[in-house]
Amino acid sequence: QLQLVESGGGLVQPGGSLTLSCAASGFTLDYSAIGWFRQAPGKERERVSCISSSARNTYYADSVKGRFTISRDKDKNMVYLQMTSLKPEDTAVYYCAARRGVNTCSAYESNYNYWGQGTQVTVSS
């Protein structure tokens, strides 16, 4: 079964840090661009970050630029989202998504053909 599983979410105080992980089972992430998306209560899902299959190209939403870092470990078949200086407005369910067999990132959710179930990140004092 092909699936993505996110982990690493939780409750953190403003200014704190978390690292989210995205693990794949049933397929390799080597040839897939991977995106991180988030959805806050009452809001549409938005793209937060993305990394190309080669890792040469990355994307960050303006709201997270300078605070979040995306990376991938091909040996472990994992993608990570390191989040620092977290703000209450970062509170959301975070999803990883794969464009299997496609090198480049996309802004469109419909271009990602595998999605995880999400992990909750809550930033609150």
N, C-alpha and C positions, 0 to 999 in steps of 0.2 A: 504494500500500500504506500502510495506516494503522499507524504505529508510534511508540513513544517510545524515546528513546535517552538513557541517563544517561552522564555523564562527570564527571571531576574527582576520582575516588577515587585512593587511593594509600596510601603508608606515611608516617606522621607520628608525631613523638614526643609523649608526653603533655604536655598544655598547649598543643599546637600547634593550627593551624587549617586547614581545608579548605573549599572551596566546591564543592558538587555542582551540576551543571546537568542539566536535563531538557529535551530538545528534542523537538518533535513534527514528524513529517512526514506529509503526506497529509491533515491536518486542522488546524484552528485550535484553540488552547487557550482562546480567548476565552470560550467558553460552558461551560467545564468546571471543576469543582473538581478540584484536583490534590493528591494525597497523597504523602508520602514514608513508606516502610516500610523496615524493616530486619530481617535474619535473621542471627543469630549462630549459630556451629556448635553443633548439639545443642539449639537453642532454636526455639520457634515464631516465625513472623514477627510483628512488632509494628508498630503505627502510631506514627510518630515525629512527624509534623507534617502539616498540611493547610492549604490556602488556598482560599477560595471563589473563584468565577469573578470576582466583583467586587473581590476582594482586601480586602473590608471585614471579613471574618471569618477568623481563623486559629486553629489548634489546635496545641498542643505537649504531648507526653507529659511527665509530671512529671520524668522522668529527664533531659530535655534543656532544660527550661524555663530561660530566662535564658542559655543557651549557644548555642542554635541559632536561626536566623532564616530564615523562609521568605519568598520574594518572587516576583513575577512581572513579566515585561516583555512586554507584549502586542505591542509593535512587533517584537520579536525572536522571538515565539512560544516563549518560554522560561520555565521556572520554576527557581528556585535554592534551595538549602539551604546557608546559611552556617553553618559549624560552628566554634565556638571552644572553648577550654579543653577540648580533647578528652581523653578518659579511655580507658584500655585496655578498659573495658566498652562503649565505643562501637564496638569492632571488630565488623564485620558486613558483609554484602552489603546495599547500599542500593538500593531500587527506587523509581522514581516510577510513579504510577498515575493514570489520569484517569477521572473520571465525566463522560463525554462528554455534553454537552448538559444537565448538571445543575449548578446553581449551588452547592449546599451540600455540605459535607464529610460523610463518613460514617465511622463506626467499623468498618464491616464490609467486609472485603476483597471480598466477593461483589458489592458495589455499585460496584466500580471495573471498568470494562469494557475498559480498555487498560492494559497493563503493559510496562515496559521490561525489559531483560535483566539489569539490575543492574550495580552498580559496587562493587568491593571497597574498603572502608576498613579499614586496619589501624593501630591506635594502639599503638605499642610503642617502647621505648627500645633 
